[in-house]
Amino acid sequence: MSDYAIGDLQGCLDAFDCLLDKIAFNPDKDRLFLAGDLINRGPDSLGTLRRVFELRDNVHCVLGNHDLHLLAVAHGATGSKRKDTLAALLEAPDRTALLDWLQQCPLLIDLPEHQAVMTHAGIPPLWTLDQARSRAGEVEAVLKDDRSGDFFAHMYGNQPAGWNDSLTGTDRWRVITNHFTRMRFVDADGALDLTTKGEADAPPQGYMPWFLHPERQVTDTRLLFGHWAALEGHTGVDRVEALDTGCVWGGSLTALRLNDLVRLQCHCP
């Protein structure tokens, strides 16, 4: 049996099928852990989500910002953006089954057998793992009950930028969601810069990549994350594994075999 952590698919079905062939995926023995952003910007969001859904008994997926955007559009909380590739999915006859399954996906997955944890964008550096689990669980609970409409209606926005224990309601949900699905650069206090998307060695003044924060709390657990294609799969930090290698931008789709930490890739034209 092998377990594979795979980076952002973003609607690149051909690359996903290529990677499944390359790893000789066996649904009777193997498991896939997907780092979120299953859909959007790529050529076949509908086909990709259908493929993942077909494999759902062997797939564990965290929610990414594009997945949450799709759900917000479906809930009528916002409109599609110019670069979205979601129309076919939103008009599909099996849309309800696909989106209901997606909305049940968590923000954080524990993999104790590999001493690892997966989220879409990372673990906020000043949070302990128990705090991250608890705060992820708060939003996961909201997505599974009748508060989800209120969540999506107030999900968008960059403020508050930092965590505060006194946060409540939709502000609290938004900050938690931004940390788990949009985080790249943070300042010394852990507050997010959500406008800069470039390379790790070109942070805005006063900020740093979240995984380089000198007071990062979670250092003894392997952190698996996607989201940041500009890293090209490299953080330079032990046990911090970047999985988004820019498939949708013509890079590659990466699978990290968790049993031995071997990386396998398919090129994305």
Stockholm file with secondary structure:
# STOCKHOLM 1.0

chainA/1-269         MSDYAIGDLQGCLDAFDCLLDKIAFNPDKDRLFLAGDLINRGPDSLGTLRRVFELRDNVHCVLGNHDLHLLAVAHGATGSKRKDTLAALLEAPDRTALLDWLQQCPLLIDLPEHQAVMTHAGIPPLWTLDQARSRAGEVEAVLKDDRSGDFFAHMYGNQPAGWNDSLTGTDRWRVITNHFTRMRFVDADGALDLTTKGEADAPPQGYMPWFLHPERQVTDTRLLFGHWAALEGHTGVDRVEALDTGCVWGGSLTALRLNDLVRLQCHCP
#=GR chainA/1-269 SS CCEEEECCCTTCHHHHHHHHHHTTCCTTTCEEEECSCCSSSSSCHHHHHHHHHHTGGGEEECCCHHHHHHHHHHTTSSCCCTTCCCHHHHTCTTHHHHHHHHHTCCSCEEEGGGTEEECSSCCCTTSCHHHHHHHHHHHHHHHTSTTHHHHHHTCCCCCSCSCCTTCCHHHHHHHHHHHHHTCCEECTTCCEECSCCSCTTSCCTTCEEGGGCTTCSCCSSEEEECSCGGGTTCCSSTTEEECCCCGGGTSEEEEEETTTTEEEEEECC
#=GC SS_cons         CCEEEECCCTTCHHHHHHHHHHTTCCTTTCEEEECSCCSSSSSCHHHHHHHHHHTGGGEEECCCHHHHHHHHHHTTSSCCCTTCCCHHHHTCTTHHHHHHHHHTCCSCEEEGGGTEEECSSCCCTTSCHHHHHHHHHHHHHHHTSTTHHHHHHTCCCCCSCSCCTTCCHHHHHHHHHHHHHTCCEECTTCCEECSCCSCTTSCCTTCEEGGGCTTCSCCSSEEEECSCGGGTTCCSSTTEEECCCCGGGTSEEEEEETTTTEEEEEECC
//
